[in-house]
Amino acid sequence: MTVKKVSLRITPDPSLHVAEESQIPHIKITQSEPFAVIGAARVPTIATTSVQPDEQTCFGPRGGALMSEDGPFWICDTGHHRLLGWKKQPENDDTPADWIIGQPTMNHEGRNAKGNVTAFSVNVPTGICSYQWQDQNGEKQIGMIVADAWNHRVLVWNKLPQSNNVPADLVLGQADFNGGESNRGTQTANAGNMHWPYGVAWEDGYLMVADAENRRLLIWKGMPTSNGQPADTVLGQKNFECRDENAGDEPSKMSMRWPHGIAFWKGHLCVSDAGNNRIMVWKGIPEINGSDCDYILGQKDEVLVDHNQSLYWPRANTLNMPYGIASFRDWLIVADTANSRLLSWHIDDLKTNAHARGLCAQDNFHVKGDNRWLPAAADSVCWPYGIQIEKDILTIADSGNNRVSLWKLIP
């Protein structure tokens, strides 16, 4: 494996704020507070709160998604190595979960439940989304897709689980449900293996997986029908065998360093390339391996990769390790993870290095800080990881605060 050295040129003087008269105004993208907070308190009373597993706690959750407008609601309780499910969309704080996948009880934790890899065990589950399909009678069905990152696989349930420890129907990245080694125990990549898949998405009959440590995005045309089925297309690498950072060369419109989130925005495929501190945007879904993206958000061009564009303080057009990404009508919403904020871009502004219009969790575009460098508040975030949108409900996996929050978006 070739590792390309990337230098960071960060302003040494953190006092270089943008002058108030030069600050760009922002619009709000959500209501002032979430309507429900799961996993930890809306406003913690003490700095340290128990993360012992039960029906109401989370530990570093990295994903959550409403499977339909009213539910079910599932989250990846990543640090407890489990999935928690609710029959309906939670409407109140601390609503206890109804179901669990990955552990024998609500009070148990451990990678793969401290046992062997199975069809219902997980090890650092991260990305999660729903997928819709039609059965032989033409009836709409809803399934669930989970990136089981440290088992180096993706699990697919063709129908939404409605009880504890329902086994998955399909596994990708491994030959069967018992495999759990990176790249199936080899040092090389191919179209059928994975190493730390963190993000999943389903759109218009395409399944996509952000295969982070192989520095690529895998694409299947249609839902695979057999375990370990190889992908049809790869982005971020010129072929399925290469797994080097930035494809073993300088950063480019084609290459990736740490892909995480996937979204579809007004006909555009968007991928959060966290290691290069940027969002890559393609017109449509490419079918040619290693296709260049058309636009880049977060950087001035395809070569520059420094976080916050080499500045200590962020701007409306900069990013610092963006992980989560989702779309809502004309808006692309990005979890700017290491800046502990959410940004939103309007489709009319789409171009390389465009400025965001919307902001959540910070006072303006020019400041950063976990919970705004204060104790956690209802409207603050600490290392927001995964985000998903169903109708006008935004789910934020607020991993550093050990909670998942549900917000109403402002049209």
C-alpha positions as CSV (number, residue, x, y, z in Angstrom):
1,M,0.0,0.0,0.0
2,T,1.3,3.5,-0.9
3,V,0.6,6.3,1.6
4,K,0.8,9.8,0.2
5,K,1.9,12.4,2.7
6,V,-0.5,15.3,3.0
7,S,0.8,18.5,4.7
8,L,-1.4,20.8,6.7
9,R,-0.7,24.5,6.8
10,I,-2.8,25.8,9.7
11,T,-2.7,29.4,10.8
12,P,-0.8,29.4,14.1
13,D,-2.6,32.4,15.6
14,P,-6.1,31.5,16.7
15,S,-6.9,35.1,17.4
16,L,-7.4,35.8,13.7
17,H,-11.2,36.0,13.8
18,V,-13.1,37.4,10.9
19,A,-14.0,41.0,11.8
20,E,-17.6,41.4,12.8
21,E,-18.4,43.8,9.9
22,S,-17.0,41.3,7.4
23,Q,-18.9,38.3,8.7
24,I,-21.4,36.6,6.4
25,P,-25.0,36.4,7.7
26,H,-26.7,33.0,7.8
27,I,-30.1,31.6,7.8
28,K,-31.5,29.0,10.1
29,I,-32.1,25.5,8.7
30,T,-33.9,24.0,11.7
31,Q,-36.2,25.0,14.5
32,S,-34.5,26.4,17.6
33,E,-34.2,23.1,19.4
34,P,-34.8,19.4,18.6
35,F,-38.3,18.1,19.5
36,A,-36.8,14.8,20.8
37,V,-33.4,13.8,22.2
38,I,-32.5,10.1,22.6
39,G,-29.6,8.6,24.5
40,A,-28.6,11.4,26.8
41,A,-30.1,14.5,28.4
42,R,-31.2,17.5,26.4
43,V,-29.3,19.6,28.9
44,P,-27.0,17.4,31.0
45,T,-26.8,18.4,34.7
46,I,-23.2,17.2,35.1
47,A,-20.2,16.9,32.8
48,T,-20.1,13.1,33.0
49,T,-23.3,11.0,32.5
50,S,-23.5,7.3,32.7
51,V,-23.3,5.4,29.4
52,Q,-24.1,2.0,30.8
53,P,-26.2,0.3,28.2
54,D,-30.0,0.2,28.7
55,E,-33.1,1.1,26.8
56,Q,-32.4,4.8,27.0
57,T,-28.6,5.3,26.7
58,C,-26.2,5.7,23.9
59,F,-22.4,5.7,23.6
60,G,-21.0,7.6,20.7
61,P,-23.9,6.9,18.3
62,R,-22.8,7.5,14.6
63,G,-26.1,7.0,12.8
64,G,-29.9,7.2,13.0
65,A,-32.7,7.1,10.5
66,L,-36.5,7.2,10.3
67,M,-37.5,4.3,8.1
68,S,-40.7,6.1,7.1
69,E,-42.5,9.3,8.1
70,D,-44.0,7.9,11.3
71,G,-41.4,5.2,12.0
72,P,-39.9,2.8,12.8
73,F,-36.8,4.6,14.0
74,W,-33.5,2.9,14.2
75,I,-30.1,4.1,15.4
76,C,-26.6,2.8,15.4
77,D,-25.5,2.9,19.1
78,T,-22.0,2.5,17.9
79,G,-20.0,2.4,21.2
80,H,-22.4,-0.3,22.6
81,H,-22.1,-2.3,19.4
82,R,-25.9,-2.5,18.8
83,L,-28.8,-1.2,16.9
84,L,-31.8,0.2,18.8
85,G,-35.2,0.4,17.3
86,W,-38.5,2.2,18.1
87,K,-41.9,1.2,16.7
88,K,-42.8,4.8,16.1
89,Q,-41.0,8.1,15.7
90,P,-40.0,9.3,19.2
91,E,-41.9,12.4,20.2
92,N,-40.3,12.9,23.7
93,D,-36.9,12.9,25.2
94,D,-35.5,9.6,26.7
95,T,-38.2,7.4,25.0
96,P,-37.0,3.8,25.7
97,A,-36.2,1.6,22.7
98,D,-38.5,-1.2,21.8
99,W,-36.1,-3.5,20.0
100,I,-32.4,-4.4,20.0
101,I,-30.2,-6.0,17.4
102,G,-26.6,-7.1,18.2
103,Q,-26.8,-7.8,21.9
104,P,-28.8,-10.5,23.9
105,T,-30.3,-7.8,26.3
106,M,-30.6,-4.1,26.6
107,N,-27.9,-4.2,29.4
108,H,-25.3,-6.1,27.4
109,E,-22.5,-4.6,25.3
110,G,-19.3,-5.7,23.5
111,R,-18.2,-6.3,19.9
112,N,-20.3,-9.0,18.3
113,A,-21.8,-9.4,21.8
114,K,-18.4,-10.7,22.9
115,G,-18.9,-13.7,20.7
116,N,-18.6,-14.8,17.0
117,V,-19.7,-12.8,14.0
118,T,-23.3,-13.7,13.0
119,A,-26.2,-12.5,10.9
120,F,-27.4,-10.3,13.8
121,S,-24.1,-9.2,15.5
122,V,-22.4,-5.8,14.9
123,N,-19.0,-4.3,15.6
124,V,-19.0,-0.5,15.4
125,P,-22.2,0.0,13.4
126,T,-22.1,3.4,11.7
127,G,-24.2,4.2,8.6
128,I,-27.9,3.4,8.3
129,C,-30.6,4.0,5.8
130,S,-33.9,2.6,4.6
131,Y,-34.5,1.2,1.1
132,Q,-37.8,0.8,-0.7
133,W,-38.6,-2.0,-3.2
134,Q,-41.6,-3.8,-4.8
135,D,-42.4,-7.4,-4.2
136,Q,-43.8,-9.8,-6.8
137,N,-47.3,-8.4,-6.2
138,G,-46.2,-4.8,-6.8
139,E,-46.6,-4.0,-3.1
140,K,-44.1,-1.5,-1.7
141,Q,-41.8,-2.9,0.9
142,I,-39.3,-1.1,3.1
143,G,-36.0,-2.6,4.2
144,M,-33.0,-1.5,6.2
145,I,-29.3,-1.2,5.3
146,V,-26.5,-0.9,8.0
147,A,-22.8,-0.3,7.6
148,D,-21.3,-2.8,10.1
149,A,-17.9,-1.0,9.9
150,W,-15.5,-3.0,12.0
151,N,-16.9,-6.3,10.7
152,H,-16.0,-4.8,7.3
153,R,-19.4,-5.6,5.8
154,V,-22.8,-4.2,5.0
155,L,-26.0,-5.9,6.3
156,V,-29.3,-5.8,4.5
157,W,-32.7,-6.6,5.9
158,N,-35.3,-6.9,3.1
159,K,-38.1,-6.1,5.5
160,L,-37.8,-3.8,8.6
161,P,-37.0,-5.8,11.7
162,Q,-39.9,-5.8,14.2
163,S,-38.4,-7.8,17.1
164,N,-35.1,-8.4,18.8
165,N,-32.1,-9.8,17.0
166,V,-33.7,-10.4,13.6
167,P,-30.9,-11.8,11.3
168,A,-30.1,-9.9,8.2
169,D,-31.0,-11.3,4.8
170,L,-27.9,-10.3,2.9
171,V,-24.3,-9.5,3.6
172,L,-21.9,-7.6,1.4
173,G,-18.1,-7.3,1.9
174,Q,-17.9,-10.8,3.2
175,A,-18.6,-14.2,1.6
176,D,-21.0,-15.1,4.4
177,F,-22.4,-14.0,7.7
178,N,-19.5,-15.5,9.7
179,G,-16.7,-13.4,8.1
180,G,-15.4,-10.3,9.9
181,E,-11.8,-9.6,8.6
182,S,-10.9,-6.5,6.6
183,N,-10.8,-7.2,2.9
184,R,-11.7,-10.8,3.8
185,G,-8.3,-11.4,5.4
186,T,-6.2,-10.2,2.5
187,Q,-4.0,-7.1,1.9
188,T,-5.6,-6.2,-1.4
189,A,-8.9,-4.8,-2.4
190,N,-11.4,-6.1,-5.0
191,A,-14.9,-5.5,-6.1
192,G,-16.3,-7.8,-3.3
193,N,-14.5,-6.9,-0.2
194,M,-14.4,-3.9,2.2
195,H,-12.3,-2.2,4.9
196,W,-14.2,0.0,7.4
197,P,-17.4,0.8,5.4
198,Y,-18.9,3.8,7.2
199,G,-21.7,5.1,4.9
200,V,-24.6,3.6,3.0
201,A,-27.2,5.0,0.7
202,W,-30.0,3.7,-1.6
203,E,-31.4,5.9,-4.4
204,D,-33.2,5.2,-7.7
205,G,-32.2,1.6,-7.6
206,Y,-28.6,2.1,-6.8
207,L,-26.9,0.9,-3.6
208,M,-23.8,2.8,-2.5
209,V,-21.2,2.2,0.2
210,A,-18.5,4.5,1.4
211,D,-15.6,2.0,1.8
212,A,-13.5,4.4,3.9
213,E,-10.2,2.6,4.5
214,N,-10.1,1.4,0.9
215,R,-10.7,5.1,0.0
216,R,-13.5,4.5,-2.4
217,L,-17.2,4.5,-3.1
218,L,-18.7,1.2,-4.3
219,I,-21.9,1.2,-6.4
220,W,-24.3,-1.6,-7.2
221,K,-27.0,-1.3,-9.9
222,G,-29.9,-2.7,-8.1
223,M,-30.0,-4.5,-4.8
224,P,-27.5,-7.4,-4.9
225,T,-29.1,-10.9,-4.7
226,S,-26.3,-13.0,-3.2
227,N,-23.9,-12.7,-0.3
228,G,-20.6,-11.0,-1.1
229,Q,-21.7,-9.9,-4.6
230,P,-19.1,-7.7,-6.2
231,A,-19.9,-4.0,-6.9
232,D,-20.4,-2.8,-10.5
233,T,-18.7,0.6,-10.3
234,V,-16.0,2.2,-8.1
235,L,-15.3,5.9,-7.5
236,G,-12.3,7.3,-5.8
237,Q,-10.0,4.8,-7.4
238,K,-9.2,4.0,-11.0
239,N,-10.0,0.3,-10.5
240,F,-11.2,-2.1,-7.8
241,E,-7.7,-3.3,-6.9
242,C,-6.2,0.1,-5.8
243,R,-6.8,1.3,-2.2
244,D,-4.2,4.0,-1.8
245,E,-4.9,7.4,-0.4
246,N,-6.0,9.7,-3.2
247,A,-5.4,6.8,-5.6
248,G,-1.7,7.0,-4.9
249,D,-1.2,10.4,-6.4
250,E,-1.9,14.1,-5.6
251,P,-5.5,14.9,-4.6
252,S,-7.7,15.3,-7.7
253,K,-11.3,15.5,-8.8
254,M,-11.3,11.7,-8.9
255,S,-9.6,10.7,-5.7
256,M,-10.7,10.3,-2.1
257,R,-9.0,10.0,1.3
258,W,-11.7,9.1,3.9
259,P,-15.2,8.9,2.3
260,H,-18.0,8.7,4.8
261,G,-21.4,10.1,3.9
262,I,-23.5,9.8,0.7
263,A,-26.5,11.9,-0.5
264,F,-28.5,12.7,-3.6
265,W,-29.2,16.4,-4.2
266,K,-31.3,17.5,-7.1
267,G,-29.9,14.9,-9.5
268,H,-26.4,15.1,-8.1
269,L,-24.4,12.4,-6.2
270,C,-22.6,13.9,-3.2
271,V,-19.9,12.2,-1.1
272,S,-18.3,13.6,2.0
273,D,-14.6,13.1,1.5
274,A,-13.7,13.7,5.1
275,G,-9.9,13.1,4.9
276,N,-9.7,15.8,2.2
277,N,-12.0,18.1,4.1
278,R,-14.4,18.4,1.2
279,I,-17.7,17.4,-0.5
280,M,-17.4,15.8,-4.0
281,V,-20.4,16.4,-6.3
282,W,-21.2,14.5,-9.5
283,K,-23.9,15.3,-12.1
284,G,-25.9,12.0,-11.9
285,I,-24.5,8.6,-10.9
286,P,-21.3,7.8,-12.9
287,E,-21.0,4.3,-14.5
288,I,-17.4,4.6,-15.4
289,N,-14.8,3.6,-12.8
290,G,-12.8,6.6,-11.4
291,S,-15.0,9.3,-12.9
292,D,-14.0,12.8,-11.9
293,C,-16.5,14.8,-9.8
294,D,-17.9,18.0,-11.3
295,Y,-17.8,20.3,-8.2
296,I,-16.1,20.5,-4.9
297,L,-17.4,22.1,-1.7
298,G,-15.1,23.1,1.1
299,Q,-12.0,23.7,-1.0
300,K,-11.0,26.2,-3.6
301,D,-9.9,23.5,-6.1
302,E,-9.3,19.8,-6.4
303,V,-5.7,19.9,-5.2
304,L,-6.1,21.8,-1.9
305,V,-7.1,19.6,1.1
306,D,-6.3,21.5,4.3
307,H,-9.0,21.7,6.9
308,N,-10.8,25.1,7.0
309,Q,-8.6,26.0,3.9
310,S,-5.5,26.3,6.1
311,L,-7.2,28.7,8.6
312,Y,-7.8,28.1,12.2
313,W,-11.3,29.6,12.2
314,P,-13.9,28.3,9.8
315,R,-15.8,30.2,7.1
316,A,-19.0,29.6,5.2
317,N,-17.0,27.9,2.5
318,T,-14.7,25.7,4.6
319,L,-15.0,22.3,6.2
320,N,-13.1,20.2,8.8
321,M,-13.6,16.5,8.5
322,P,-17.2,16.5,7.2
323,Y,-18.8,13.1,7.9
324,G,-22.6,13.2,7.6
325,I,-24.5,14.5,4.5
326,A,-28.2,14.6,3.5
327,S,-30.5,16.5,1.2
328,F,-33.8,18.4,1.8
329,R,-35.6,19.9,-1.2
330,D,-33.2,22.4,-2.7
331,W,-30.7,22.1,0.2
332,L,-27.6,20.0,0.8
333,I,-27.0,19.6,4.6
334,V,-23.5,18.7,5.8
335,A,-22.3,17.6,9.3
336,D,-19.1,19.6,9.5
337,T,-17.9,17.2,12.2
338,A,-14.7,18.7,13.6
339,N,-16.1,22.2,13.5
340,S,-19.1,20.9,15.5
341,R,-21.7,22.5,13.2
342,L,-24.1,21.8,10.3
343,L,-24.0,23.8,7.1
344,S,-26.4,23.9,4.2
345,W,-26.0,24.9,0.6
346,H,-28.7,25.9,-1.8
347,I,-28.7,24.2,-5.3
348,D,-28.7,27.6,-7.0
349,D,-25.3,28.3,-5.5
350,L,-23.7,25.0,-6.7
351,K,-20.1,25.6,-7.9
352,T,-16.7,24.7,-6.5
353,N,-15.9,26.6,-3.3
354,A,-19.5,27.9,-3.0
355,H,-20.5,29.5,0.3
356,A,-23.1,27.9,2.5
357,R,-26.2,29.9,3.4
358,G,-27.6,27.9,6.3
359,L,-26.0,27.1,9.7
360,C,-27.0,25.1,12.8
361,A,-25.3,24.7,16.2
362,Q,-22.9,27.7,16.0
363,D,-23.6,31.4,16.4
364,N,-22.0,32.3,13.0
365,F,-19.9,30.9,10.2
366,H,-16.7,32.1,11.7
367,V,-16.6,30.2,15.0
368,K,-16.2,26.6,16.0
369,G,-16.0,24.4,19.1
370,D,-17.6,21.3,20.6
371,N,-20.8,22.6,22.2
372,R,-19.5,26.1,21.4
373,W,-16.8,25.4,24.1
374,L,-19.5,25.3,26.7
375,P,-21.5,22.6,28.5
376,A,-23.8,20.7,26.2
377,A,-27.1,22.6,25.3
378,A,-30.2,21.5,23.5
379,D,-29.1,23.3,20.4
380,S,-25.4,22.5,20.4
381,V,-23.5,19.5,19.0
382,C,-20.2,17.8,19.7
383,W,-18.7,15.9,16.8
384,P,-21.9,15.4,14.8
385,Y,-21.3,12.2,12.8
386,G,-24.2,10.9,10.8
387,I,-27.3,12.7,9.6
388,Q,-30.5,11.5,7.8
389,I,-33.6,13.2,6.6
390,E,-37.1,11.7,6.2
391,K,-39.7,14.3,5.0
392,D,-38.9,17.3,7.1
393,I,-37.3,15.5,10.0
394,L,-33.6,15.8,10.4
395,T,-31.9,13.1,12.5
396,I,-28.4,14.0,13.9
397,A,-26.2,11.4,15.5
398,D,-24.5,13.8,18.0
399,S,-21.8,11.3,18.8
400,G,-19.7,13.4,21.2
401,N,-22.7,14.1,23.4
402,N,-23.8,10.4,23.3
403,R,-27.2,11.3,21.9
404,V,-29.3,11.3,18.8
405,S,-31.6,14.3,18.2
406,L,-34.6,14.8,15.9
407,W,-35.2,18.3,14.5
408,K,-37.9,19.9,12.4
409,L,-36.4,21.5,9.3
410,I,-37.4,24.9,8.2
411,P,-38.7,24.9,4.5
